């Protein structure tokens, strides 16, 4: 099976299940993902999103915004909303 056949078989629902499995480390039935399964799911999600979603909706997209000439990246204030930068938080693929 080539990549085009695999991508054609994927639905948005399957991709969402893959994302949840990657985030939690478990399949919907509770079984743990192996490292190989996690890697395969990540590759499938990235490839599917690349084919079906605009760039700004893809996993890992970073909105770099725009800056004026001579404006440094640190010149924007960031609202931390009370978040502790050292606090451990789960990875959420959006």
C-alpha positions as protocol buffer text, in pm:
chain_id: "A"
residue {
  index: 1
  type: UNK
  ca { x: 0 y: 0 z: 0 }
}
residue {
  index: 2
  type: UNK
  ca { x: 149 y: 335 z: -99 }
}
residue {
  index: 3
  type: UNK
  ca { x: 107 y: 667 z: 82 }
}
residue {
  index: 4
  type: UNK
  ca { x: -172 y: 786 z: -148 }
}
residue {
  index: 5
  type: UNK
  ca { x: -376 y: 473 z: -77 }
}
residue {
  index: 6
  type: UNK
  ca { x: -323 y: 513 z: 297 }
}
residue {
  index: 7
  type: UNK
  ca { x: -423 y: 881 z: 290 }
}
residue {
  index: 8
  type: UNK
  ca { x: -732 y: 800 z: 83 }
}
residue {
  index: 9
  type: UNK
  ca { x: -840 y: 551 z: 350 }
}
residue {
  index: 10
  type: UNK
  ca { x: -807 y: 802 z: 633 }
}
residue {
  index: 11
  type: UNK
  ca { x: -1110 y: 1001 z: 741 }
}
residue {
  index: 12
  type: UNK
  ca { x: -1116 y: 1308 z: 965 }
}
residue {
  index: 13
  type: UNK
  ca { x: -1255 y: 1085 z: 1242 }
}
residue {
  index: 14
  type: UNK
  ca { x: -965 y: 841 z: 1215 }
}
residue {
  index: 15
  type: UNK
  ca { x: -715 y: 1127 z: 1216 }
}
residue {
  index: 16
  type: UNK
  ca { x: -878 y: 1265 z: 1534 }
}
residue {
  index: 17
  type: UNK
  ca { x: -850 y: 921 z: 1696 }
}
residue {
  index: 18
  type: UNK
  ca { x: -484 y: 908 z: 1598 }
}
residue {
  index: 19
  type: UNK
  ca { x: -429 y: 1252 z: 1755 }
}
residue {
  index: 20
  type: UNK
  ca { x: -598 y: 1145 z: 2077 }
}
residue {
  index: 21
  type: UNK
  ca { x: -394 y: 825 z: 2084 }
}
residue {
  index: 22
  type: UNK
  ca { x: -73 y: 1025 z: 2033 }
}
residue {
  index: 23
  type: UNK
  ca { x: -171 y: 1267 z: 2312 }
}
residue {
  index: 24
  type: UNK
  ca { x: -273 y: 1004 z: 2567 }
}
residue {
  index: 25
  type: UNK
  ca { x: -44 y: 720 z: 2463 }
}
residue {
  index: 26
  type: UNK
  ca { x: -346 y: 488 z: 2447 }
}
residue {
  index: 27
  type: UNK
  ca { x: -589 y: 358 z: 2190 }
}
residue {
  index: 28
  type: UNK
  ca { x: -962 y: 426 z: 2249 }
}
residue {
  index: 29
  type: UNK
  ca { x: -996 y: 77 z: 2404 }
}
residue {
  index: 30
  type: UNK
  ca { x: -724 y: 156 z: 2661 }
}
residue {
  index: 31
  type: UNK
  ca { x: -437 y: -42 z: 2510 }
}
residue {
  index: 32
  type: UNK
  ca { x: -101 y: 138 z: 2515 }
}
residue {
  index: 33
  type: UNK
  ca { x: 57 y: 257 z: 2192 }
}
residue {
  index: 34
  type: UNK
  ca { x: 396 y: 116 z: 2111 }
}
residue {
  index: 35
  type: UNK
  ca { x: 665 y: 367 z: 2013 }
}
residue {
  index: 36
  type: UNK
  ca { x: 634 y: 241 z: 1655 }
}
residue {
  index: 37
  type: UNK
  ca { x: 257 y: 293 z: 1654 }
}
residue {
  index: 38
  type: UNK
  ca { x: 297 y: 644 z: 1792 }
}
residue {
  index: 39
  type: UNK
  ca { x: 551 y: 729 z: 1521 }
}
residue {
  index: 40
  type: UNK
  ca { x: 330 y: 584 z: 1247 }
}
residue {
  index: 41
  type: UNK
  ca { x: 26 y: 776 z: 1376 }
}
residue {
  index: 42
  type: UNK
  ca { x: 225 y: 1100 z: 1384 }
}
residue {
  index: 43
  type: UNK
  ca { x: 344 y: 1048 z: 1028 }
}
residue {
  index: 44
  type: UNK
  ca { x: -9 y: 970 z: 911 }
}
residue {
  index: 45
  type: UNK
  ca { x: -155 y: 1278 z: 1086 }
}
residue {
  index: 46
  type: UNK
  ca { x: 109 y: 1512 z: 943 }
}
residue {
  index: 47
  type: UNK
  ca { x: 75 y: 1369 z: 590 }
}
residue {
  index: 48
  type: UNK
  ca { x: -307 y: 1378 z: 600 }
}
residue {
  index: 49
  type: UNK
  ca { x: -315 y: 1735 z: 733 }
}
residue {
  index: 50
  type: UNK
  ca { x: -64 y: 1847 z: 470 }
}
residue {
  index: 51
  type: UNK
  ca { x: -293 y: 1713 z: 199 }
}
residue {
  index: 52
  type: UNK
  ca { x: -630 y: 1822 z: 344 }
}
residue {
  index: 53
  type: UNK
  ca { x: -586 y: 2127 z: 567 }
}
residue {
  index: 54
  type: UNK
  ca { x: -464 y: 2482 z: 514 }
}
residue {
  index: 55
  type: UNK
  ca { x: -127 y: 2554 z: 673 }
}
residue {
  index: 56
  type: UNK
  ca { x: -268 y: 2746 z: 970 }
}
residue {
  index: 57
  type: UNK
  ca { x: -485 y: 2448 z: 1074 }
}
residue {
  index: 58
  type: UNK
  ca { x: -207 y: 2188 z: 1068 }
}
residue {
  index: 59
  type: UNK
  ca { x: -45 y: 2033 z: 1373 }
}
residue {
  index: 60
  type: UNK
  ca { x: 266 y: 2224 z: 1471 }
}
residue {
  index: 61
  type: UNK
  ca { x: 170 y: 2544 z: 1291 }
}
residue {
  index: 62
  type: UNK
  ca { x: 325 y: 2853 z: 1447 }
}
residue {
  index: 63
  type: UNK
  ca { x: 162 y: 3186 z: 1373 }
}
residue {
  index: 64
  type: UNK
  ca { x: 463 y: 3409 z: 1337 }
}
residue {
  index: 65
  type: UNK
  ca { x: 245 y: 3715 z: 1287 }
}
residue {
  index: 66
  type: UNK
  ca { x: 413 y: 4010 z: 1132 }
}
residue {
  index: 67
  type: UNK
  ca { x: 653 y: 4266 z: 1263 }
}
residue {
  index: 68
  type: UNK
  ca { x: 757 y: 4606 z: 1147 }
}
residue {
  index: 69
  type: UNK
  ca { x: 1103 y: 4681 z: 1024 }
}
residue {
  index: 70
  type: UNK
  ca { x: 1350 y: 4692 z: 1317 }
}
residue {
  index: 71
  type: UNK
  ca { x: 1091 y: 4542 z: 1556 }
}
residue {
  index: 72
  type: UNK
  ca { x: 1236 y: 4257 z: 1759 }
}
residue {
  index: 73
  type: UNK
  ca { x: 1047 y: 3942 z: 1848 }
}
residue {
  index: 74
  type: UNK
  ca { x: 1076 y: 4025 z: 2218 }
}
residue {
  index: 75
  type: UNK
  ca { x: 894 y: 4357 z: 2179 }
}
residue {
  index: 76
  type: UNK
  ca { x: 551 y: 4191 z: 2204 }
}
residue {
  index: 77
  type: UNK
  ca { x: 411 y: 4128 z: 2550 }
}
residue {
  index: 78
  type: UNK
  ca { x: 287 y: 3778 z: 2619 }
}
residue {
  index: 79
  type: UNK
  ca { x: -3 y: 3718 z: 2853 }
}
residue {
  index: 80
  type: UNK
  ca { x: 84 y: 3417 z: 3063 }
}
residue {
  index: 81
  type: UNK
  ca { x: -266 y: 3409 z: 3218 }
}
residue {
  index: 82
  type: UNK
  ca { x: -120 y: 3299 z: 3549 }
}
residue {
  index: 83
  type: UNK
  ca { x: 46 y: 2991 z: 3399 }
}
residue {
  index: 84
  type: UNK
  ca { x: 352 y: 2869 z: 3578 }
}
residue {
  index: 85
  type: UNK
  ca { x: 619 y: 2816 z: 3308 }
}
residue {
  index: 86
  type: UNK
  ca { x: 763 y: 2527 z: 3511 }
}
residue {
  index: 87
  type: UNK
  ca { x: 426 y: 2355 z: 3545 }
}
residue {
  index: 88
  type: UNK
  ca { x: 405 y: 2026 z: 3361 }
}
residue {
  index: 89
  type: UNK
  ca { x: 117 y: 2021 z: 3110 }
}
residue {
  index: 90
  type: UNK
  ca { x: 3 y: 1746 z: 2871 }
}
residue {
  index: 91
  type: UNK
  ca { x: 73 y: 1790 z: 2502 }
}
residue {
  index: 92
  type: UNK
  ca { x: -244 y: 1878 z: 2312 }
}
residue {
  index: 93
  type: UNK
  ca { x: -246 y: 1845 z: 1933 }
}
residue {
  index: 94
  type: UNK
  ca { x: -492 y: 2088 z: 1788 }
}
